[in-house]
Amino acid sequence: MLQAIAERGLRSPDDVSVTGFDDLPFATWATPPLTTVRQPLAAMAATAFWMLTSGAPPPGAPSESAAPPDPAAEREVQPRHLELETTLVIRHSTAPPR
């Protein structure tokens, strides 16, 4: 993206602000260094592992003292929504609005 901007005679961040995602190593090597969003990859992996291996029943599942569960319901996937904190890493490819 930064190269395409330069090929059109524009400059980042003077003419165009650019933001990336994942904070890959090349973001620091780019010219100018790329502002990016950093994801908590280790926490994402640990959370995914926990969700896959957790023996806890999904939310809303019947307790052991309740009537036996329907076998079809046991195969039903219970959706879970978790949010992990991301970080905006401000470098030199963005500028304040004009």
N, C-alpha and C positions, 0 to 999 in steps of 0.2 A: 504494500500500500504506500509506504513512504517513498519507494522508488517511483511508482506511478505518479505520485504527486509531483516529485522533482522533475520527471520527464515532461510534465505539462507546464513547467516554469513556475510552479508554486512552491511555497516553503511551509514546512510544518515547524512550529505552530503559528507562524506569522499569518499565513493565509488559511490554513486548515488544521484543526485539532484532530488528532488520531488517538484512539484508545484501543488497546488489545485486551485479550482475555487469557487467563491461565498463568501469566507471569513466567513464560518460558525463558530460558537463559538468553536467547537471542534478543529479547526485549532490551537488555542492558547494552548489547553490542550495536544496536541499530543507531543510525544517525538521522535525527536526534534519538536519544534513548526513549523508548516507548513507554508511555503511561499505560498501566494495565491493571486488571482486576486479578488479585491472587486468591485462589481457592485453597481451602484447608485440606489438601490431598490426603495427608495421613489420617486426619479425623474422618474424612469421607470413607476411606478404606476401612478404618476401624468400625465405623458405624454400620457400613454395609455388612461386614463380617458378623457383627453382633446381631443385626437383623436376620441374617440367614441362619445363624446357629442358636439363637435364643430359644430356650425351651419354654419361655413364658407364653401363655395363650394370647392370641390377639385380642385387642380391646373388644368388649361385648361378647366374648365367648362364654358359654354357660359354665358354671362352677361344677366341681366334681359331684356335689350333692344334688344337682339338678337332674332332670330326666336325661337318659342317654342321648347324645347328639345324633342328628340325622347324618348318615355317612356321606351324603352328597354335600352337606354343609361343611364337613371337615375338609373337603377339597377346595372350598371357596377361599380365595385369597382376600385377606383383609388389608385394605390400603392403609398405609401409614404416611404421614407427612412430617418431615423433619427439616428444619432449616439450620444450616451451619453458617457461621459468620465468614464473610469474605472481606478482603482488605483492598482498598484502592491505593495503588502504588503510583504516586504522582512523580513523573520524570519530566522530560523536556519536550514531549510531543503534543502537549495541550497548553492552551492559553485561556485566560478569562474571556467571557463574551465581550464583544465590543459594542 
